[in-house]
Amino acid sequence: MLCSPMPMSQARRASMRAFSLIIRRIASDLRWLGGQCQAQRLSRSRSPCLARSLPRLALSLVLLSLVALNPMALPAQAEIRVVDDHGEALTLAAPAQRIVALAPHLVEDAFAAGAGAQLVGVIAGSDYPAAARELPRVGSYRGIALEAVVSAQPDLVLAWGSGTPDGLVRQLLALGIPVYRSEPRRLADVAGNLRDIGLLSGHPAAGERAAARFERALLESRQQLTPAPRVFYQLGQAPLTTLADDQIVTRVIRHCGGEPLFAQAPVLVPEIGWESLLLARPQVILAAAKDDAWQAFWAGHTALPAVAAGTLYSLDPDAISRPGPRLAQAARQMCADLADAAARLASSSPSEGQDQ
């Protein structure tokens, strides 16, 4: 979450204006000195023109040396302040130049916000955009070595709140390495991450553009379906699991006009029994998969309205699973799928489709 803007560009412009004004003054003094000396030659005066002009020229040179040698003479750069998704305030004295990203969605965020060239370490599985595949790996979901992160000499680490071990975060903070923790729970949080990373890396305009593109894409895909189809999001198959309300995929289902089943479960990833699923009567089943092979599991279970109507859909696994800029594409795909399902259900019999 953006806490306060950092007017880096204004500071640079002000510094350049200060130098420019002094240089122009010196140039003006030199022109004046030349004119004085020329007038002296024409008048055949014996008074040395340089001696008479030296005080004026010396003042300009003193001003220039003060600005050049004393940073305090220039406009001070404002600190960068943001509040991350864990509610922790993070302050940088200057934009981060060496960034380590410990989740694929944070790598995508960094590239989208203009900070791709500042990444010096990423986690295994960071494969988008293509340039991310060439970056040094500091660990994987199986483990991240503190030494690997520290050896990259980062001045900022982007961590995933629920994916990066708390112990590692505490060790990095103890070493004085700033850590920004990302944990998008709402769609608006994705845009907030993009703005924060742009600000922290010295690219506030790029971060703002990426966030605005994401928000604009969401506005274009948002829809309301009446009645809202009951949607079961299949996370795991054996055992059968789904996602509860405090997860961003569930928010995408609502964004697209669906009613996510088991959203009120007390845990983030509830295990669903077959009887519970039969009672819930899902009208749409979604899963993150590269192909439709997973749908064979449901063959023959026509007691479920979704199976009877053929409203099972595969979603791009990376786009829907990573809470980064491509989540807008996943939302567009899901909204199209739910609109198609609503049309199919409307044409099916009440017992198979829109029974509430």
Secondary structure, DSSP 8 states (H G I E B T S, - for coil): -EEE---HHHHHHHHHHHHHHHHHHHHHHHHHHHHHHHHHHHHT--S-HHHHHHHHHHHHHHHHHHHHH-GGGS-----EEEE-TTS-EEEESS--SSEEE-SHHHHHHHHHTT-GGGEEEEETT--SSGGGGGS-EEEETTEE-HHHHHHT--SEEEEETTTS-HHHHHHHHHTT--EEEE---SHHHHHHHHHHHHHHTT-HHHHHHHHHHHHHHHHHH----SS--EEEEE-EETTEE---TTSHHHHHHHHTT-EETTTT-SSSS-B--HHHHHHH--SEEEEE-SSSGGGGGGTT-TTSHHHHHT-EEEE-HHHHHS-STTHHHHHHHHHHHHHHHHHHHHHS-TTTTT--
